[in-house]
């Protein structure tokens, strides 16, 4: 878990998010070479190559996973197939489904492709059948049977006049179909494992096939015979023919013979000469991934293996897709890396800001590779070096150097070139006996790093003064001090702001404080005891002599470095995985991230949770604040990386501007009422969304002369949305006996002069009218009782006699008017 300290007031908003866009499956590049289409569950994402951002996302309505898709050769039509056995045709630029139909296949579609004219669509099913569809006339033209098992590959001959279709299934043969007769002309037998890809020469007379049986076969399509079998010694997933024109001497091409490039389980691109079956060039990566085990046998689960190889002929580039869902673009003729896109990061284990001005982030995922993202463009650089999962990262003060540790028992130091942004490994150390789970860097200057391992030890590594003197070689680090610090795994280590102290947290439920003053040994200063389960994170306060620890027992504790006593205890609803402290705000705060996907902001002084940041669906393993505390990055097990921006000042400015605008409008409203400009006053009050102010305007209108006609003229001149708001206010006023008469007066105007059709068009009109009925009935009953009481009062007045007045029987009926005219006026009751 992570902890960070901040100062109030504070407000964070998501400024950028790096999300997975490719989780395996088919990848296709548009004809104009501007977009990459790839599957991600129930979606097909369209990635813009120039910016590296997803510009369109086509998602199935039924949420069924997409099994295959195909983009037409003119880049106009996208067809998807899902597990629901439906084919859908899309206008992918608008993300609109234009047509859907049943696939007729009894099981899901495994492969599909368009012909060069973009009119015929071929679908290969898991039921061993191939169906052809005319997407223009919208009917099935062919039903080809004869394949055994899943048809995982279908491809048209580039010369459409031949009307030929090639397919491959589990029988490892390549079937050639004549679409004129709907018959299988022949079966090309050469492979003994699944055929993965086909490539055709420009004249259409030669075809190249690759398979997982570690061979590539060159076919003569005129005679339908094998011209050459090339053993490539790896399971090949993709093959591309090199153009006949062009200078490719940089990659070993010295003759005009047929050459091709293969991509497969070894994770590198290789160039082959077909006539001699010889490899003329092998790509070298910055640190070549391990593709073979100790006995020389190839590893089947090599994470760096390549699964697709796609040509981009217009720009002379190649696109390779790795088993870890990375898409790499290489520039010919030198096969230099041009762009790298990370489709899926799996679990994000740690993330840190990097570079000048925190312009980059470095990410450790459930992989042996590190990924460096440029935040402005989302472009990625993949770093090779570790041979097992990278577990932890830390960055030095200036941001150009950072350190990593991994399960391969090693630590590495990396340096970023400030000019080019390229990162290279400059130092490494091997001394731990088990996986290294935590690493921390010195704070004042790049002088040392400390690491904690599952071998229960803590090591301090001395760094050279200048890495530039080591040249291109990787400097070998040696441990300055080694200490068996705990009885169980060391989960976290942290260096104090003055580089004099080191804290360690362990699975043995304790945290310890060490002195870094010694040259060879660490001096134990004290032990922090009190957690009931393992300590996951330790963090020094940047301003106080305080150490923060978070544990699997759900508590976060602040400890005094003076007497090692516990100062505060904070309880979390979930396991705290990372902890950091932010100080560049009015009041210091801690920022723990938890297993529930939430990042919570706690005030240290009051121990109160004042802000919850919710952007993840799984454990938040990575949390880091920028050097200015104005940005924060979180990484989660849901493969999402979120950049948070401090928008406190922006929100305060917006709130202040809003309040100033409210004051001006209130003053304007007062002036309008004083000038008796009721129409404009009523419209302004409605725009402010203040029902009480609107009621004040209505009362002012009713108190003026000729109130009924004035109210009608004013209400009927309002806009449609203003009348809708007025009706909503009337529902609220009608619930109160003091304002019900005003509400009923406005309702009388609306119901009398507006047709029912217009009233029913208002948003929520039916609900509003239904809410008016019970209160209106209650008001009618109250007025009925008042009328009865007034009749009784009138009757009593008729029978009243004044003491001492003479009895005049004939004047009984006129007593009220003849004797007490002033009292009559005073006791007058208006009958409603």
C-alpha positions, 0 to 999 in steps of 0.5 A, spaced: 500 500 500 502 507 498 501 513 503 502 520 501 502 527 505 498 533 502 496 540 504 488 543 504 484 545 500 485 540 495 481 537 489 483 532 484 481 530 477 483 525 472 487 529 467 489 522 463 488 515 463 492 509 460 487 504 459 488 497 455 486 497 448 488 490 446 487 483 450 489 478 444 486 476 438 486 479 431 490 485 429 489 489 422 492 495 419 488 500 415 489 501 407 491 508 409 496 506 414 493 511 419 489 506 424 490 499 427 484 495 429 484 490 434 480 486 439 479 487 446 473 483 449 466 485 446 470 491 443 474 493 436 478 499 438 481 503 433 488 506 434 490 512 431 498 511 429 500 518 429 497 519 436 497 513 439 490 514 442 484 510 441 479 514 436 473 509 435 471 504 439 466 499 436 462 495 441 457 489 441 450 491 444 449 484 447 456 484 450 458 478 447 466 477 446 468 478 438 471 472 435 474 475 429 473 481 425 475 484 418 476 491 415 475 491 407 480 493 403 477 500 401 477 502 409 470 503 409 466 497 411 468 493 418 464 486 419 465 483 426 463 476 428 461 474 436 459 468 440 452 470 439 453 467 432 451 474 429 455 478 423 455 485 424 457 490 419 459 497 421 460 504 419 466 504 424 468 512 423 461 513 426 461 507 431 454 505 428 451 498 426 448 498 419 446 491 418 446 485 422 445 478 420 445 470 422 452 467 420 449 460 419 455 457 422 453 452 428 459 455 432 463 461 432 466 464 426 474 463 427 477 467 421 474 472 416 477 476 410 475 481 404 477 480 397 481 485 394 474 488 391 471 489 398 465 486 395 466 478 398 467 476 405 469 469 407 468 467 414 471 460 416 467 457 422 469 452 428 464 447 424 469 446 418 465 450 413 467 456 409 461 461 407 462 467 402 457 473 403 456 478 398 456 484 402 453 489 397 447 485 395 447 482 402 446 474 401 450 468 402 454 466 395 458 460 397 458 454 402 464 450 402 465 444 406 470 439 406 475 442 411 476 438 418 476 442 424 477 449 426 478 453 419 483 458 422 485 461 416 482 464 410 485 468 404 483 470 397 488 470 392 490 477 390 488 477 383 481 477 384 480 475 376 482 468 378 477 467 384 481 463 388 480 462 396 486 459 400 484 456 407 487 452 412 484 448 418 487 443 423 489 438 418 495 442 417 493 442 409 492 449 405 486 448 401 485 451 394 478 453 392 475 455 386 469 459 387 467 458 380 465 451 381 465 451 389 470 446 389 476 444 392 481 444 387 487 441 391 490 441 398 497 443 398 501 439 403 507 441 406 506 443 414 506 438 420 503 443 424 498 449 424 499 454 418 499 461 421 500 465 415 500 466 407 504 471 403 503 472 396 509 475 391 506 481 387 505 477 380 501 472 384 505 466 382 509 465 388 506 463 395 510 463 402 506 459 408 509 459 415 507 454 420 508 452 427 512 446 425 518 451 424 518 451 417 516 456 411 514 453 404 515 457 398 510 454 393 509 455 385 502 456 384 502 455 377 504 448 378 502 447 385 508 444 388 513 446 393 519 450 390 523 450 397 522 448 404 526 453 409 527 450 416 527 457 421 528 453 427 522 457 431 514 456 431 513 462 426 506 466 427 507 471 421 511 472 415 512 478 410 515 478 403 520 483 402 519 488 396 523 486 390 525 493 389 529 497 394 536 497 398 536 492 404 543 491 405 542 493 412 539 487 413 543 482 409 540 482 403 545 482 397 542 479 391 535 480 388 532 473 390 526 472 394 527 474 401 522 474 407 522 476 414 519 471 419 516 473 426 515 467 432 517 464 438 524 467 439 521 474 439 526 477 434 525 478 426 529 474 422 531 475 414 531 469 410 534 468 403 529 463 400 534 460 394 539 458 400 534 457 406 539 461 409 538 467 415 541 473 413 539 477 418 537 477 426 534 483 429 538 485 436 534 488 441 537 492 447 537 486 451 535 480 448 529 476 451 531 469 453 527 464 448 531 458 450 532 454 456 538 451 459 537 445 455 537 448 448 529 447 448 525 453 446 520 455 451 513 455 449 511 460 454 516 466 452 513 472 453 517 476 448 514 471 442 511 475 436 504 473 434 503 477 428 507 480 423 503 485 418 506 489 412 505 497 411 508 497 404 506 505 403 511 507 409 516 501 408 514 499 415 512 493 419 508 492 425 509 486 430 505 484 435 508 480 442 505 475 446 504 481 452 500 485 447 505 490 445 504 493 438 511 495 435 512 498 429 519 497 425 522 502 419 525 499 413 530 498 411 534 497 418 528 494 422 529 500 427 524 501 432 519 507 430 513 506 435 511 502 441 504 501 443 502 497 450 495 494 448 495 491 455 499 491 461 496 486 466 497 488 473 500 494 474 505 493 480 508 500 481 508 506 477 513 513 478 513 520 475 520 520 471 524 526 467 524 533 467 518 536 469 515 529 471 513 529 463 514 521 463 512 515 468 515 508 468 511 502 470 512 496 472 507 490 470 506 483 471 512 482 466 519 482 466 519 489 462 519 496 464 514 501 460 516 508 460 510 512 457 510 520 455 504 523 458 503 528 452 503 523 447 502 516 450 508 513 446 511 508 450 518 505 450 519 498 452 525 496 457 529 490 457 533 487 462 530 483 468 528 476 466 523 476 471 517 480 474 519 487 476 516 488 483 518 495 485 521 502 482 523 508 485 526 515 482 532 519 484 530 527 486 532 530 479 528 525 476 533 522 470 535 516 474 531 511 477 532 504 480 528 497 479 528 490 483 525 484 480 524 477 482 530 475 478 534 477 485 537 483 481 536 490 482 538 495 476 539 503 475 536 506 469 538 513 466 534 517 461 537 522 456 534 529 457 535 530 450 532 524 446 528 521 452 531 514 451 532 510 457 538 505 458 540 501 463 547 503 467 548 499 473 546 492 476 547 488 482 546 481 484 547 479 491 540 477 494 538 470 495 531 471 493 526 475 490 527 483 491 521 486 493 522 493 495 527 498 493 528 506 495 533 511 493 537 516 496 533 523 497 539 528 497 543 526 491 544 520 487 549 516 492 546 510 494 540 505 493 537 500 499 533 494 497 529 489 501 528 482 499 524 475 501 531 473 503 529 477 510 535 482 508 536 489 507 542 491 502 545 498 501 548 499 494 553 504 493 553 508 486 558 511 482 559 519 482 558 519 474 555 514 470 557 517 463 564 515 465 562 507 464 560 508 457 556 503 454 557 498 459 553 496 465 556 498 471 556 492 476 554 494 483 556 491 490 553 492 496 556 497 501 552 494 507 548 487 508 543 486 514 539 480 516 533 485 518 527 481 519 525 474 520 520 474 514 520 477 507 522 485 507 516 488 504 518 495 504 524 500 505 524 507 505 530 513 506 529 519 510 529 526 507 536 527 510 539 520 507 541 518 515 535 513 516 532 507 513 526 504 515 524 497 513 517 494 514 516 486 514 511 480 514 513 479 521 509 485 523 514 489 525 517 496 522 525 497 524 529 504 524 536 503 521 542 508 521 546 509 515 552 512 518 556 506 518 560 504 512 559 497 512 553 495 517 546 498 519 545 500 526 539 498 529 535 504 532 529 501 534 523 497 533 516 499 531 511 494 534 503 494 534 501 491 528 497 485 528 499 483 521 505 484 516 507 491 514 506 493 507 509 500 507 513 505 510 514 512 509 517 518 512 514 524 513 518 530 509 517 535 515 516 532 521 520 526 525 514 521 524 514 515 520 508 512 517 506 504 516 500 501 513 499 494 515 495 488 512 490 488 519 487 494 516 490 500 520 495 506 518 499 508 524 504 514 525 510 513 529 515 518 533 522 517 531 524 520 538 521 515 542 518 510 537 511 511 540 505 510 536 502 517 535 495 516 531 492 510 528 487 510 522 483 505 520 481 503 513 476 499 510 480 495 506 488 493 506 492 499 504 497 497 499 501 504 498 502 510 502 505 517 501 505 524 504 503 530 501 505 537 504 505 542 499 498 544 501 495 548 507 495 542 511 499 536 511 495 529 509 496 522 508 494 518 501 493 511 502 491 506 496 487 500 498 485 493 495 478 496 494 480 500 488 480 507 492 485 512 494 483 516 500 486 523 502 486 523 510 488 529 514 494 528 519 491 533 524 484 530 525 485 523 522 479 525 518 478 522 511 476 528 507 477 526 499 476 519 496 478 518 489 475 512 485 477 510 478 479 503 479 476 496 479 481 492 483 487 493 488 491 500 487 498 497 487 502 503 485 501 510 487 506 516 486 506 524 487 510 529 483 515 533 486 511 539 486 505 535 489 500 538 483 500 531 480 499 524 482 499 517 478 496 511 480 496 504 477 491 498 479 491 491 478 485 492 473 491 494 468 489 502 468 493 507 469 490 514 472 494 521 472 490 525 477 491 533 477 490 538 483 485 542 480 484 546 487 485 553 485 481 552 478 475 550 482 476 555 487 477 560 481 470 557 478 467 558 485 469 565 486 467 567 479 460 563 480 459 567 486 460 574 483 456 572 477 450 570 482 451 577 486 450 581 479 444 577 477 441 578 484 442 585 484 439 586 477 433 582 479 432 587 484 433 592 480 428 589 475 423 588 480 423 595 482 422 597 475 416 593 475 419 589 469 416 583 471 418 578 464 425 579 464 425 579 472 421 572 471 426 569 466 432 571 470 430 568 476 428 562 472 435 562 469 438 562 476 434 556 478 432 559 485 424 557 486 423 562 492 426 568 488 421 566 482 415 565 487 417 572 490 416 575 482 409 571 482 407 575 488 409 581 486 405 581 479 399 578 483 399 584 488 400 589 482 394 592 478 390 588 473 394 582 476 391 577 472 392 579 465 399 581 467 400 574 470 398 571 463 402 576 459 408 575 463 407 567 463 405 566 456 411 570 453 416 565 457 420 560 453 418 553 453 424 551 457 422 556 462 415 554 462 417 547 464 421 550 470 415 554 472 411 548 472 416 544 476 416 550 481 409 550 482 409 542 484 413 545 490 409 551 491 403 547 491 405 543 497 405 549 502 399 552 504 402 559 504 404 559 497 399 554 494 394 560 491 400 562 487 401 556 485 394 555 483 394 561 479 400 560 475 397 553 474 390 556 471 394 560 466 398 554 464 392 549 463 387 554 460 392 557 455 396 551 453 394 545 449 395 538 453 399 536 447 405 541 449 404 540 456 405 533 456 412 534 452 415 537 458 420 533 461 417 529 467 410 533 465 406 526 467 410 526 474 409 533 476 401 533 474 400 527 478 404 530 484 399 536 484 393 532 484 393 530 492 395 536 494 390 540 490 385 536 493 387 537 500 387 545 499 380 544 496 378 540 502 381 546 507 377 551 503 371 547 503 371 547 511 373 555 511 367 556 507 362 552 511 365 556 517 364 563 514 357 561 512 356 560 520 359 566 522 355 570 517 349 566 520 351 568 527 352 575 525 345 576 522 342 574 529 347 578 533 343 584 537 347 589 541 346 590 548 341 596 550 338 596 543 330 597 542 327 590 539 325 591 532 322 585 529 321 588 522 328 590 522 331 583 523 333 582 516 336 589 515 340 589 522 347 588 520 346 594 515 342 599 519 345 599 525 353 597 525 355 599 518 363 599 520 362 592 523 359 590 517 365 592 513 370 589 519 367 582 519 366 581 511 368 575 509 370 574 502 367 567 499 371 563 495 
